Amino acid sequence: MDINSLNLIIEKKISQSFFCKNITIEDKTYLHKKHKGHEKNKFHIKLIIQSDELLKMNRIDSTKKIYKILDHELKYYIHSIELLVN
């Protein structure tokens, strides 16, 4: 899977799960390519979500919700994720 396809899947899954004003996905894989544990087909992403629904939740619960939505992608395509909710 390439990063563009992954981004589309992430946006679609999150948008279908709750209302978001905006979703921004940044590919940070280039920062980790020389790391010992780097896997060629897994990405490092920064996910910025603007959502009043998530803001009403505590940070742990909102993170759990996002991880549950992206369970498959986290297992197979995402090595690490930085999550910001605002």
HTML snippet that shows the backbone in 3Dmol.js (N, CA, C, O; Angstrom):
<script src="https://3Dmol.org/build/3Dmol-min.js"></script>
<div id="view" style="width:600px;height:400px;position:relative"></div>
<script>
const pdb = `
ATOM      1  N   MET A   1       0.855  -1.184   0.000  1.00  0.00           N
ATOM      2  CA  MET A   1       0.000   0.000   0.000  1.00  0.00           C
ATOM      3  C   MET A   1       0.893   1.237   0.000  1.00  0.00           C
ATOM      4  O   MET A   1       1.929   1.266   0.664  1.00  0.00           O
ATOM      5  N   ASP A   2       0.484   2.252  -0.748  1.00  0.00           N
ATOM      6  CA  ASP A   2       1.242   3.502  -0.736  1.00  0.00           C
ATOM      7  C   ASP A   2       0.590   4.490   0.239  1.00  0.00           C
ATOM      8  O   ASP A   2      -0.525   4.273   0.712  1.00  0.00           O
ATOM      9  N   ILE A   3       1.298   5.555   0.521  1.00  0.00           N
ATOM     10  CA  ILE A   3       0.842   6.519   1.530  1.00  0.00           C
ATOM     11  C   ILE A   3      -0.451   7.215   1.107  1.00  0.00           C
ATOM     12  O   ILE A   3      -1.285   7.521   1.960  1.00  0.00           O
ATOM     13  N   ASN A   4      -0.636   7.470  -0.182  1.00  0.00           N
ATOM     14  CA  ASN A   4      -1.857   8.142  -0.633  1.00  0.00           C
ATOM     15  C   ASN A   4      -3.084   7.273  -0.413  1.00  0.00           C
ATOM     16  O   ASN A   4      -4.127   7.760   0.022  1.00  0.00           O
ATOM     17  N   SER A   5      -2.959   5.987  -0.713  1.00  0.00           N
ATOM     18  CA  SER A   5      -4.074   5.057  -0.480  1.00  0.00           C
ATOM     19  C   SER A   5      -4.374   4.948   1.009  1.00  0.00           C
ATOM     20  O   SER A   5      -5.537   4.930   1.414  1.00  0.00           O
ATOM     21  N   LEU A   6      -3.330   4.877   1.819  1.00  0.00           N
ATOM     22  CA  LEU A   6      -3.502   4.806   3.267  1.00  0.00           C
ATOM     23  C   LEU A   6      -4.203   6.055   3.792  1.00  0.00           C
ATOM     24  O   LEU A   6      -5.098   5.958   4.631  1.00  0.00           O
ATOM     25  N   ASN A   7      -3.809   7.205   3.311  1.00  0.00           N
ATOM     26  CA  ASN A   7      -4.439   8.461   3.738  1.00  0.00           C
ATOM     27  C   ASN A   7      -5.935   8.473   3.427  1.00  0.00           C
ATOM     28  O   ASN A   7      -6.742   8.895   4.255  1.00  0.00           O
ATOM     29  N   LEU A   8      -6.300   8.013   2.240  1.00  0.00           N
ATOM     30  CA  LEU A   8      -7.717   7.973   1.853  1.00  0.00           C
ATOM     31  C   LEU A   8      -8.515   7.038   2.757  1.00  0.00           C
ATOM     32  O   LEU A   8      -9.633   7.358   3.161  1.00  0.00           O
ATOM     33  N   ILE A   9      -7.940   5.897   3.066  1.00  0.00           N
ATOM     34  CA  ILE A   9      -8.611   4.939   3.951  1.00  0.00           C
ATOM     35  C   ILE A   9      -8.795   5.533   5.344  1.00  0.00           C
ATOM     36  O   ILE A   9      -9.874   5.434   5.928  1.00  0.00           O
ATOM     37  N   ILE A  10      -7.755   6.141   5.868  1.00  0.00           N
ATOM     38  CA  ILE A  10      -7.812   6.748   7.205  1.00  0.00           C
ATOM     39  C   ILE A  10      -8.883   7.838   7.247  1.00  0.00           C
ATOM     40  O   ILE A  10      -9.720   7.855   8.149  1.00  0.00           O
ATOM     41  N   GLU A  11      -8.854   8.736   6.281  1.00  0.00           N
ATOM     42  CA  GLU A  11      -9.846   9.816   6.241  1.00  0.00           C
ATOM     43  C   GLU A  11     -11.263   9.270   6.161  1.00  0.00           C
ATOM     44  O   GLU A  11     -12.153   9.748   6.863  1.00  0.00           O
ATOM     45  N   LYS A  12     -11.475   8.287   5.322  1.00  0.00           N
ATOM     46  CA  LYS A  12     -12.807   7.711   5.150  1.00  0.00           C
ATOM     47  C   LYS A  12     -13.298   7.056   6.437  1.00  0.00           C
ATOM     48  O   LYS A  12     -14.431   7.289   6.859  1.00  0.00           O
ATOM     49  N   LYS A  13     -12.456   6.241   7.062  1.00  0.00           N
ATOM     50  CA  LYS A  13     -12.864   5.545   8.282  1.00  0.00           C
ATOM     51  C   LYS A  13     -13.183   6.513   9.414  1.00  0.00           C
ATOM     52  O   LYS A  13     -14.179   6.349  10.119  1.00  0.00           O
ATOM     53  N   ILE A  14     -12.345   7.508   9.581  1.00  0.00           N
ATOM     54  CA  ILE A  14     -12.563   8.470  10.664  1.00  0.00           C
ATOM     55  C   ILE A  14     -13.810   9.310  10.388  1.00  0.00           C
ATOM     56  O   ILE A  14     -14.626   9.525  11.284  1.00  0.00           O
ATOM     57  N   SER A  15     -13.957   9.779   9.163  1.00  0.00           N
ATOM     58  CA  SER A  15     -15.117  10.604   8.793  1.00  0.00           C
ATOM     59  C   SER A  15     -16.430   9.848   8.941  1.00  0.00           C
ATOM     60  O   SER A  15     -17.454  10.443   9.274  1.00  0.00           O
ATOM     61  N   GLN A  16     -16.408   8.554   8.698  1.00  0.00           N
ATOM     62  CA  GLN A  16     -17.622   7.753   8.820  1.00  0.00           C
ATOM     63  C   GLN A  16     -17.950   7.430  10.285  1.00  0.00           C
ATOM     64  O   GLN A  16     -19.079   7.052  10.596  1.00  0.00           O
ATOM     65  N   SER A  17     -16.991   7.576  11.161  1.00  0.00           N
ATOM     66  CA  SER A  17     -17.181   7.203  12.563  1.00  0.00           C
ATOM     67  C   SER A  17     -17.684   8.353  13.428  1.00  0.00           C
ATOM     68  O   SER A  17     -18.398   8.128  14.405  1.00  0.00           O
ATOM     69  N   PHE A  18     -17.322   9.571  13.080  1.00  0.00           N
ATOM     70  CA  PHE A  18     -17.787  10.743  13.823  1.00  0.00           C
ATOM     71  C   PHE A  18     -17.515  11.992  12.998  1.00  0.00           C
ATOM     72  O   PHE A  18     -16.743  11.961  12.040  1.00  0.00           O
ATOM     73  N   PHE A  19     -18.161  13.094  13.383  1.00  0.00           N
ATOM     74  CA  PHE A  19     -18.013  14.338  12.640  1.00  0.00           C
ATOM     75  C   PHE A  19     -16.664  14.996  12.948  1.00  0.00           C
ATOM     76  O   PHE A  19     -16.272  15.145  14.105  1.00  0.00           O
ATOM     77  N   CYS A  20     -15.979  15.378  11.885  1.00  0.00           N
ATOM     78  CA  CYS A  20     -14.701  16.099  12.009  1.00  0.00           C
ATOM     79  C   CYS A  20     -14.772  17.374  11.183  1.00  0.00           C
ATOM     80  O   CYS A  20     -15.278  17.376  10.061  1.00  0.00           O
ATOM     81  N   LYS A  21     -14.268  18.435  11.744  1.00  0.00           N
ATOM     82  CA  LYS A  21     -14.168  19.675  10.982  1.00  0.00           C
ATOM     83  C   LYS A  21     -13.051  19.567   9.952  1.00  0.00           C
ATOM     84  O   LYS A  21     -13.151  20.092   8.844  1.00  0.00           O
ATOM     85  N   ASN A  22     -11.984  18.872  10.344  1.00  0.00           N
ATOM     86  CA  ASN A  22     -10.836  18.736   9.460  1.00  0.00           C
ATOM     87  C   ASN A  22      -9.984  17.539   9.902  1.00  0.00           C
ATOM     88  O   ASN A  22      -9.878  17.239  11.091  1.00  0.00           O
ATOM     89  N   ILE A  23      -9.386  16.872   8.924  1.00  0.00           N
ATOM     90  CA  ILE A  23      -8.445  15.786   9.188  1.00  0.00           C
ATOM     91  C   ILE A  23      -7.204  16.060   8.353  1.00  0.00           C
ATOM     92  O   ILE A  23      -7.288  16.211   7.134  1.00  0.00           O
ATOM     93  N   THR A  24      -6.065  16.122   9.006  1.00  0.00           N
ATOM     94  CA  THR A  24      -4.797  16.326   8.311  1.00  0.00           C
ATOM     95  C   THR A  24      -3.900  15.140   8.617  1.00  0.00           C
ATOM     96  O   THR A  24      -3.742  14.745   9.772  1.00  0.00           O
ATOM     97  N   ILE A  25      -3.316  14.578   7.571  1.00  0.00           N
ATOM     98  CA  ILE A  25      -2.421  13.438   7.739  1.00  0.00           C
ATOM     99  C   ILE A  25      -1.079  13.807   7.127  1.00  0.00           C
ATOM    100  O   ILE A  25      -0.990  14.159   5.951  1.00  0.00           O
ATOM    101  N   GLU A  26      -0.040  13.722   7.943  1.00  0.00           N
ATOM    102  CA  GLU A  26       1.304  14.031   7.473  1.00  0.00           C
ATOM    103  C   GLU A  26       2.149  12.763   7.503  1.00  0.00           C
ATOM    104  O   GLU A  26       2.154  12.032   8.493  1.00  0.00           O
ATOM    105  N   ASP A  27       2.863  12.511   6.409  1.00  0.00           N
ATOM    106  CA  ASP A  27       3.754  11.361   6.331  1.00  0.00           C
ATOM    107  C   ASP A  27       5.097  11.753   6.940  1.00  0.00           C
ATOM    108  O   ASP A  27       5.802  12.610   6.406  1.00  0.00           O
ATOM    109  N   LYS A  28       5.442  11.129   8.045  1.00  0.00           N
ATOM    110  CA  LYS A  28       6.704  11.401   8.739  1.00  0.00           C
ATOM    111  C   LYS A  28       7.700  10.243   8.589  1.00  0.00           C
ATOM    112  O   LYS A  28       8.692  10.175   9.314  1.00  0.00           O
ATOM    113  N   THR A  29       7.431   9.342   7.651  1.00  0.00           N
ATOM    114  CA  THR A  29       8.253   8.159   7.467  1.00  0.00           C
ATOM    115  C   THR A  29       9.702   8.521   7.168  1.00  0.00           C
ATOM    116  O   THR A  29      10.620   7.840   7.625  1.00  0.00           O
ATOM    117  N   TYR A  30       9.910   9.582   6.410  1.00  0.00           N
ATOM    118  CA  TYR A  30      11.262   9.980   6.021  1.00  0.00           C
ATOM    119  C   TYR A  30      12.163  10.244   7.233  1.00  0.00           C
ATOM    120  O   TYR A  30      13.385  10.136   7.131  1.00  0.00           O
ATOM    121  N   LEU A  31      11.579  10.581   8.347  1.00  0.00           N
ATOM    122  CA  LEU A  31      12.362  10.840   9.557  1.00  0.00           C
ATOM    123  C   LEU A  31      12.897   9.559  10.197  1.00  0.00           C
ATOM    124  O   LEU A  31      13.768   9.619  11.065  1.00  0.00           O
ATOM    125  N   HIS A  32      12.386   8.410   9.778  1.00  0.00           N
ATOM    126  CA  HIS A  32      12.693   7.156  10.448  1.00  0.00           C
ATOM    127  C   HIS A  32      13.336   6.107   9.541  1.00  0.00           C
ATOM    128  O   HIS A  32      13.587   4.987   9.986  1.00  0.00           O
ATOM    129  N   LYS A  33      13.604   6.442   8.295  1.00  0.00           N
ATOM    130  CA  LYS A  33      14.104   5.456   7.331  1.00  0.00           C
ATOM    131  C   LYS A  33      15.439   4.824   7.732  1.00  0.00           C
ATOM    132  O   LYS A  33      15.709   3.682   7.361  1.00  0.00           O
ATOM    133  N   LYS A  34      16.260   5.527   8.464  1.00  0.00           N
ATOM    134  CA  LYS A  34      17.562   4.985   8.853  1.00  0.00           C
ATOM    135  C   LYS A  34      17.542   4.290  10.211  1.00  0.00           C
ATOM    136  O   LYS A  34      18.569   3.796  10.676  1.00  0.00           O
ATOM    137  N   HIS A  35      16.371   4.251  10.846  1.00  0.00           N
ATOM    138  CA  HIS A  35      16.276   3.580  12.148  1.00  0.00           C
ATOM    139  C   HIS A  35      16.396   2.073  11.971  1.00  0.00           C
ATOM    140  O   HIS A  35      15.965   1.521  10.958  1.00  0.00           O
ATOM    141  N   LYS A  36      16.970   1.428  12.939  1.00  0.00           N
ATOM    142  CA  LYS A  36      17.211  -0.013  12.884  1.00  0.00           C
ATOM    143  C   LYS A  36      15.930  -0.818  12.662  1.00  0.00           C
ATOM    144  O   LYS A  36      15.938  -1.773  11.885  1.00  0.00           O
ATOM    145  N   GLY A  37      14.850  -0.460  13.315  1.00  0.00           N
ATOM    146  CA  GLY A  37      13.609  -1.215  13.240  1.00  0.00           C
ATOM    147  C   GLY A  37      12.675  -0.784  12.112  1.00  0.00           C
ATOM    148  O   GLY A  37      11.531  -1.234  12.057  1.00  0.00           O
ATOM    149  N   HIS A  38      13.143   0.076  11.217  1.00  0.00           N
ATOM    150  CA  HIS A  38      12.272   0.574  10.141  1.00  0.00           C
ATOM    151  C   HIS A  38      11.843  -0.560   9.210  1.00  0.00           C
ATOM    152  O   HIS A  38      12.664  -1.354   8.750  1.00  0.00           O
ATOM    153  N   GLU A  39      10.531  -0.614   8.945  1.00  0.00           N
ATOM    154  CA  GLU A  39       9.976  -1.595   8.018  1.00  0.00           C
ATOM    155  C   GLU A  39       9.560  -0.861   6.751  1.00  0.00           C
ATOM    156  O   GLU A  39       8.851   0.143   6.811  1.00  0.00           O
ATOM    157  N   LYS A  40      10.000  -1.361   5.615  1.00  0.00           N
ATOM    158  CA  LYS A  40       9.798  -0.682   4.336  1.00  0.00           C
ATOM    159  C   LYS A  40       8.332  -0.372   4.035  1.00  0.00           C
ATOM    160  O   LYS A  40       8.031   0.706   3.520  1.00  0.00           O
ATOM    161  N   ASN A  41       7.437  -1.266   4.334  1.00  0.00           N
ATOM    162  CA  ASN A  41       6.035  -1.098   3.963  1.00  0.00           C
ATOM    163  C   ASN A  41       5.146  -0.562   5.081  1.00  0.00           C
ATOM    164  O   ASN A  41       3.921  -0.646   4.999  1.00  0.00           O
ATOM    165  N   LYS A  42       5.760  -0.014   6.121  1.00  0.00           N
ATOM    166  CA  LYS A  42       4.985   0.582   7.211  1.00  0.00           C
ATOM    167  C   LYS A  42       5.340   2.057   7.328  1.00  0.00           C
ATOM    168  O   LYS A  42       6.487   2.460   7.135  1.00  0.00           O
ATOM    169  N   PHE A  43       4.324   2.848   7.648  1.00  0.00           N
ATOM    170  CA  PHE A  43       4.480   4.298   7.658  1.00  0.00           C
ATOM    171  C   PHE A  43       4.448   4.879   9.068  1.00  0.00           C
ATOM    172  O   PHE A  43       3.875   4.305   9.994  1.00  0.00           O
ATOM    173  N   HIS A  44       5.082   6.027   9.190  1.00  0.00           N
ATOM    174  CA  HIS A  44       5.025   6.846  10.393  1.00  0.00           C
ATOM    175  C   HIS A  44       4.158   8.041  10.015  1.00  0.00           C
ATOM    176  O   HIS A  44       4.505   8.797   9.107  1.00  0.00           O
ATOM    177  N   ILE A  45       3.042   8.215  10.700  1.00  0.00           N
ATOM    178  CA  ILE A  45       2.156   9.315  10.335  1.00  0.00           C
ATOM    179  C   ILE A  45       1.834  10.209  11.527  1.00  0.00           C
ATOM    180  O   ILE A  45       1.876   9.796  12.686  1.00  0.00           O
ATOM    181  N   LYS A  46       1.516  11.436  11.189  1.00  0.00           N
ATOM    182  CA  LYS A  46       1.014  12.394  12.164  1.00  0.00           C
ATOM    183  C   LYS A  46      -0.424  12.680  11.757  1.00  0.00           C
ATOM    184  O   LYS A  46      -0.681  13.118  10.635  1.00  0.00           O
ATOM    185  N   LEU A  47      -1.348  12.436  12.656  1.00  0.00           N
ATOM    186  CA  LEU A  47      -2.771  12.585  12.389  1.00  0.00           C
ATOM    187  C   LEU A  47      -3.320  13.713  13.258  1.00  0.00           C
ATOM    188  O   LEU A  47      -3.292  13.641  14.487  1.00  0.00           O
ATOM    189  N   ILE A  48      -3.817  14.749  12.598  1.00  0.00           N
ATOM    190  CA  ILE A  48      -4.377  15.906  13.296  1.00  0.00           C
ATOM    191  C   ILE A  48      -5.874  15.948  12.992  1.00  0.00           C
ATOM    192  O   ILE A  48      -6.280  16.073  11.837  1.00  0.00           O
ATOM    193  N   ILE A  49      -6.679  15.844  14.032  1.00  0.00           N
ATOM    194  CA  ILE A  49      -8.128  15.791  13.863  1.00  0.00           C
ATOM    195  C   ILE A  49      -8.769  16.960  14.611  1.00  0.00           C
ATOM    196  O   ILE A  49      -8.529  17.165  15.801  1.00  0.00           O
ATOM    197  N   GLN A  50      -9.575  17.708  13.897  1.00  0.00           N
ATOM    198  CA  GLN A  50     -10.360  18.761  14.532  1.00  0.00           C
ATOM    199  C   GLN A  50     -11.772  18.218  14.707  1.00  0.00           C
ATOM    200  O   GLN A  50     -12.517  18.051  13.741  1.00  0.00           O
ATOM    201  N   SER A  51     -12.122  17.947  15.956  1.00  0.00           N
ATOM    202  CA  SER A  51     -13.426  17.355  16.234  1.00  0.00           C
ATOM    203  C   SER A  51     -13.888  17.748  17.624  1.00  0.00           C
ATOM    204  O   SER A  51     -13.200  17.497  18.613  1.00  0.00           O
ATOM    205  N   ASP A  52     -15.054  18.365  17.691  1.00  0.00           N
ATOM    206  CA  ASP A  52     -15.631  18.716  18.990  1.00  0.00           C
ATOM    207  C   ASP A  52     -15.979  17.454  19.779  1.00  0.00           C
ATOM    208  O   ASP A  52     -15.854  17.423  21.003  1.00  0.00           O
ATOM    209  N   GLU A  53     -16.414  16.422  19.069  1.00  0.00           N
ATOM    210  CA  GLU A  53     -16.777  15.164  19.723  1.00  0.00           C
ATOM    211  C   GLU A  53     -15.576  14.564  20.466  1.00  0.00           C
ATOM    212  O   GLU A  53     -15.702  14.129  21.610  1.00  0.00           O
ATOM    213  N   LEU A  54     -14.433  14.545  19.816  1.00  0.00           N
ATOM    214  CA  LEU A  54     -13.237  14.000  20.470  1.00  0.00           C
ATOM    215  C   LEU A  54     -12.722  14.915  21.576  1.00  0.00           C
ATOM    216  O   LEU A  54     -12.191  14.448  22.583  1.00  0.00           O
ATOM    217  N   LEU A  55     -12.882  16.205  21.380  1.00  0.00           N
ATOM    218  CA  LEU A  55     -12.430  17.149  22.413  1.00  0.00           C
ATOM    219  C   LEU A  55     -13.211  17.002  23.717  1.00  0.00           C
ATOM    220  O   LEU A  55     -12.687  17.297  24.791  1.00  0.00           O
ATOM    221  N   LYS A  56     -14.448  16.553  23.626  1.00  0.00           N
ATOM    222  CA  LYS A  56     -15.270  16.354  24.822  1.00  0.00           C
ATOM    223  C   LYS A  56     -14.830  15.131  25.617  1.00  0.00           C
ATOM    224  O   LYS A  56     -15.151  14.998  26.798  1.00  0.00           O
ATOM    225  N   MET A  57     -14.099  14.245  24.963  1.00  0.00           N
ATOM    226  CA  MET A  57     -13.618  13.028  25.620  1.00  0.00           C
ATOM    227  C   MET A  57     -12.257  13.304  26.265  1.00  0.00           C
ATOM    228  O   MET A  57     -11.550  14.235  25.878  1.00  0.00           O
ATOM    229  N   ASN A  58     -11.903  12.479  27.254  1.00  0.00           N
ATOM    230  CA  ASN A  58     -10.546  12.628  27.768  1.00  0.00           C
ATOM    231  C   ASN A  58      -9.580  12.038  26.745  1.00  0.00           C
ATOM    232  O   ASN A  58      -9.981  11.286  25.857  1.00  0.00           O
ATOM    233  N   ARG A  59      -8.326  12.384  26.879  1.00  0.00           N
ATOM    234  CA  ARG A  59      -7.312  12.024  25.876  1.00  0.00           C
ATOM    235  C   ARG A  59      -7.186  10.502  25.680  1.00  0.00           C
ATOM    236  O   ARG A  59      -7.044  10.032  24.552  1.00  0.00           O
ATOM    237  N   ILE A  60      -7.238   9.754  26.755  1.00  0.00           N
ATOM    238  CA  ILE A  60      -7.104   8.295  26.659  1.00  0.00           C
ATOM    239  C   ILE A  60      -8.279   7.705  25.878  1.00  0.00           C
ATOM    240  O   ILE A  60      -8.078   6.856  25.010  1.00  0.00           O
ATOM    241  N   ASP A  61      -9.494   8.144  26.176  1.00  0.00           N
ATOM    242  CA  ASP A  61     -10.667   7.613  25.485  1.00  0.00           C
ATOM    243  C   ASP A  61     -10.680   7.990  24.001  1.00  0.00           C
ATOM    244  O   ASP A  61     -11.038   7.168  23.157  1.00  0.00           O
ATOM    245  N   SER A  62     -10.294   9.220  23.681  1.00  0.00           N
ATOM    246  CA  SER A  62     -10.272   9.620  22.265  1.00  0.00           C
ATOM    247  C   SER A  62      -9.195   8.850  21.502  1.00  0.00           C
ATOM    248  O   SER A  62      -9.399   8.485  20.344  1.00  0.00           O
ATOM    249  N   THR A  63      -8.065   8.603  22.133  1.00  0.00           N
ATOM    250  CA  THR A  63      -6.995   7.823  21.504  1.00  0.00           C
ATOM    251  C   THR A  63      -7.452   6.386  21.277  1.00  0.00           C
ATOM    252  O   THR A  63      -7.214   5.820  20.210  1.00  0.00           O
ATOM    253  N   LYS A  64      -8.103   5.799  22.266  1.00  0.00           N
ATOM    254  CA  LYS A  64      -8.622   4.431  22.120  1.00  0.00           C
ATOM    255  C   LYS A  64      -9.617   4.346  20.972  1.00  0.00           C
ATOM    256  O   LYS A  64      -9.618   3.374  20.216  1.00  0.00           O
ATOM    257  N   LYS A  65     -10.463   5.362  20.840  1.00  0.00           N
ATOM    258  CA  LYS A  65     -11.461   5.368  19.775  1.00  0.00           C
ATOM    259  C   LYS A  65     -10.779   5.386  18.404  1.00  0.00           C
ATOM    260  O   LYS A  65     -11.168   4.632  17.512  1.00  0.00           O
ATOM    261  N   ILE A  66      -9.783   6.227  18.234  1.00  0.00           N
ATOM    262  CA  ILE A  66      -9.056   6.309  16.959  1.00  0.00           C
ATOM    263  C   ILE A  66      -8.324   5.003  16.682  1.00  0.00           C
ATOM    264  O   ILE A  66      -8.351   4.506  15.556  1.00  0.00           O
ATOM    265  N   TYR A  67      -7.673   4.444  17.691  1.00  0.00           N
ATOM    266  CA  TYR A  67      -6.950   3.183  17.503  1.00  0.00           C
ATOM    267  C   TYR A  67      -7.897   2.041  17.135  1.00  0.00           C
ATOM    268  O   TYR A  67      -7.537   1.170  16.343  1.00  0.00           O
ATOM    269  N   LYS A  68      -9.091   2.040  17.697  1.00  0.00           N
ATOM    270  CA  LYS A  68     -10.064   1.000  17.362  1.00  0.00           C
ATOM    271  C   LYS A  68     -10.524   1.149  15.912  1.00  0.00           C
ATOM    272  O   LYS A  68     -10.657   0.156  15.197  1.00  0.00           O
ATOM    273  N   ILE A  69     -10.764   2.371  15.485  1.00  0.00           N
ATOM    274  CA  ILE A  69     -11.184   2.637  14.109  1.00  0.00           C
ATOM    275  C   ILE A  69     -10.099   2.211  13.117  1.00  0.00           C
ATOM    276  O   ILE A  69     -10.402   1.672  12.053  1.00  0.00           O
ATOM    277  N   LEU A  70      -8.850   2.451  13.468  1.00  0.00           N
ATOM    278  CA  LEU A  70      -7.724   2.171  12.569  1.00  0.00           C
ATOM    279  C   LEU A  70      -6.999   0.874  12.908  1.00  0.00           C
ATOM    280  O   LEU A  70      -5.832   0.703  12.555  1.00  0.00           O
ATOM    281  N   ASP A  71      -7.677  -0.028  13.583  1.00  0.00           N
ATOM    282  CA  ASP A  71      -7.056  -1.272  14.036  1.00  0.00           C
ATOM    283  C   ASP A  71      -6.320  -2.021  12.913  1.00  0.00           C
ATOM    284  O   ASP A  71      -5.154  -2.379  13.076  1.00  0.00           O
ATOM    285  N   HIS A  72      -6.975  -2.251  11.809  1.00  0.00           N
ATOM    286  CA  HIS A  72      -6.374  -2.997  10.693  1.00  0.00           C
ATOM    287  C   HIS A  72      -5.142  -2.270  10.140  1.00  0.00           C
ATOM    288  O   HIS A  72      -4.104  -2.887   9.903  1.00  0.00           O
ATOM    289  N   GLU A  73      -5.265  -0.975   9.940  1.00  0.00           N
ATOM    290  CA  GLU A  73      -4.158  -0.185   9.395  1.00  0.00           C
ATOM    291  C   GLU A  73      -2.973  -0.154  10.350  1.00  0.00           C
ATOM    292  O   GLU A  73      -1.822  -0.192   9.915  1.00  0.00           O
ATOM    293  N   LEU A  74      -3.248  -0.085  11.644  1.00  0.00           N
ATOM    294  CA  LEU A  74      -2.168  -0.099  12.629  1.00  0.00           C
ATOM    295  C   LEU A  74      -1.435  -1.438  12.637  1.00  0.00           C
ATOM    296  O   LEU A  74      -0.224  -1.480  12.860  1.00  0.00           O
ATOM    297  N   LYS A  75      -2.142  -2.507  12.402  1.00  0.00           N
ATOM    298  CA  LYS A  75      -1.515  -3.832  12.378  1.00  0.00           C
ATOM    299  C   LYS A  75      -0.647  -4.045  11.149  1.00  0.00           C
ATOM    300  O   LYS A  75       0.402  -4.685  11.230  1.00  0.00           O
ATOM    301  N   TYR A  76      -1.080  -3.513  10.011  1.00  0.00           N
ATOM    302  CA  TYR A  76      -0.430  -3.869   8.752  1.00  0.00           C
ATOM    303  C   TYR A  76       0.307  -2.745   8.028  1.00  0.00           C
ATOM    304  O   TYR A  76       1.220  -3.027   7.252  1.00  0.00           O
ATOM    305  N   TYR A  77      -0.054  -1.485   8.253  1.00  0.00           N
ATOM    306  CA  TYR A  77       0.510  -0.410   7.434  1.00  0.00           C
ATOM    307  C   TYR A  77       1.110   0.762   8.205  1.00  0.00           C
ATOM    308  O   TYR A  77       1.842   1.568   7.630  1.00  0.00           O
ATOM    309  N   ILE A  78       0.812   0.866   9.483  1.00  0.00           N
ATOM    310  CA  ILE A  78       1.305   2.006  10.271  1.00  0.00           C
ATOM    311  C   ILE A  78       2.248   1.495  11.350  1.00  0.00           C
ATOM    312  O   ILE A  78       1.867   0.685  12.195  1.00  0.00           O
ATOM    313  N   HIS A  79       3.481   1.981  11.309  1.00  0.00           N
ATOM    314  CA  HIS A  79       4.446   1.608  12.342  1.00  0.00           C
ATOM    315  C   HIS A  79       4.246   2.467  13.592  1.00  0.00           C
ATOM    316  O   HIS A  79       4.280   1.969  14.717  1.00  0.00           O
ATOM    317  N   SER A  80       4.036   3.764  13.370  1.00  0.00           N
ATOM    318  CA  SER A  80       3.784   4.652  14.512  1.00  0.00           C
ATOM    319  C   SER A  80       2.840   5.767  14.079  1.00  0.00           C
ATOM    320  O   SER A  80       2.772   6.148  12.910  1.00  0.00           O
ATOM    321  N   ILE A  81       2.125   6.266  15.059  1.00  0.00           N
ATOM    322  CA  ILE A  81       1.162   7.321  14.807  1.00  0.00           C
ATOM    323  C   ILE A  81       1.274   8.376  15.901  1.00  0.00           C
ATOM    324  O   ILE A  81       1.300   8.058  17.090  1.00  0.00           O
ATOM    325  N   GLU A  82       1.338   9.624  15.484  1.00  0.00           N
ATOM    326  CA  GLU A  82       1.298  10.760  16.410  1.00  0.00           C
ATOM    327  C   GLU A  82      -0.087  11.353  16.247  1.00  0.00           C
ATOM    328  O   GLU A  82      -0.471  11.741  15.143  1.00  0.00           O
ATOM    329  N   LEU A  83      -0.832  11.428  17.323  1.00  0.00           N
ATOM    330  CA  LEU A  83      -2.227  11.843  17.258  1.00  0.00           C
ATOM    331  C   LEU A  83      -2.425  13.152  18.016  1.00  0.00           C
ATOM    332  O   LEU A  83      -2.095  13.272  19.195  1.00  0.00           O
ATOM    333  N   LEU A  84      -2.972  14.122  17.298  1.00  0.00           N
ATOM    334  CA  LEU A  84      -3.306  15.409  17.895  1.00  0.00           C
ATOM    335  C   LEU A  84      -4.783  15.685  17.647  1.00  0.00           C
ATOM    336  O   LEU A  84      -5.258  15.601  16.515  1.00  0.00           O
ATOM    337  N   VAL A  85      -5.496  16.012  18.702  1.00  0.00           N
ATOM    338  CA  VAL A  85      -6.914  16.340  18.599  1.00  0.00           C
ATOM    339  C   VAL A  85      -7.085  17.783  19.061  1.00  0.00           C
ATOM    340  O   VAL A  85      -6.634  18.172  20.139  1.00  0.00           O
ATOM    341  N   ASN A  86      -7.741  18.551  18.224  1.00  0.00           N
ATOM    342  CA  ASN A  86      -8.014  19.935  18.624  1.00  0.00           C
ATOM    343  C   ASN A  86      -9.327  20.400  18.056  1.00  0.00           C
ATOM    344  O   ASN A  86      -9.729  21.541  18.284  1.00  0.00           O
TER     345      ASN A  86
END
`;
const viewer = $3Dmol.createViewer("view");
viewer.addModel(pdb, "pdb");
viewer.setStyle({}, {cartoon: {color: "spectrum"}});
viewer.zoomTo();
viewer.render();
</script>
